Amino acid sequence: MMIERILVIGAGTMGRQIAMSCALAGYATILQDVSAQVLREARAELEGWAASRVAKGKMAREDAELALGRLSQSTDLERSAGQADLVIEAAVEQREIKERIFAQLGCVAPTHAILATNSSTLPSSAIAAASGRPALVCNMHFFNPALVMKCVEIVRNGQTSDATVQAVMGVAKRLGKEPVLVNKEIPGFIANRIMGAINREALELAEAGVASIDDIDTTARTALGHPMGPFELMDLVGLDVIDFIAQMTYAQSGEEQDRPHQLITEKVRSGKLGRKSGEGFYPYTH
Ligand code: 3HC
């Protein structure tokens, strides 16, 4: 299956960087969002990112310009999907919205087009039927920041064909990623389950007063070699996202250990969402 044109739906934190990764790998890429303002912000961020890589000598100016030239944007989902060989949906984590998008894609995307969702909480089986082409549907879960992180979890549902898995694996490799195949649609897939276990332990240590948040983070970095401590990472991902993942996991598993942690829930209630809001476990000056 030849993939040349990619449509990324949703220009938020993940979608914009996934789209840029596709453009850098040589794919004709459209970034689609319902908001023209969000698309403008995404374009400005990506141009800034490319300029800083050129300034650091990590990317040739010509390559940056070519990639940005391959990346177009649109608010029109129907028109953008018309030529796509692969759609990566990175819209908001709401089942009804994703279901509506997949139903629309089932009508307007070419019949051969693969439809992947970047969702970390919704298995593709929940929305595959709406598309009318379940064999061409899977999760393609990227990690934040998507331009940097190498992992992509390819999660197949019961009906995903081998050809679909091979095709999205091939795309992920061409993006310079190291894709992993998840054969069962379990809540949290692989990475978020491991991250959840680390976060749970870190939150319990902090709550019990065993050590400060700072010292717990330092320990994860200096004793375990993690690039960031758990609290720094939760702030990067967004405490609202962490809370939402916990809610969805708990709803699916019913296991006490998956219940959203009150420290996180309280922070979200008081608007402390991490880096994006200027404060989470740590304060940030942008
Ligand atoms: N966007 C794009 N590029 C970024 C970036 C961002 N937000 N943040 C950092 N970078 C780039 C920098 O430009 C730099 O590039 P260069 O080496 O080519 O100059 C490189 O990353 C390293 O950045 P820094 O030197 O500023 O800082 P660090 O060395 O500390 O790296 C980090 C930053 C890459 C974020 C690193 O700390 C890290 O890997 N942290 C862990 C991130 C992680 O675990 N992500 C997964 C979260 S879970 C998830 O996303 C799943 C979802 O479902 C919740």
Residues whose N, C-alpha, C, O or C-beta is under 5 A from the ligand:
A	BS01	3HC	K58 S120 F142 F143 N144 P145 L147 V148 P227 M228 V237
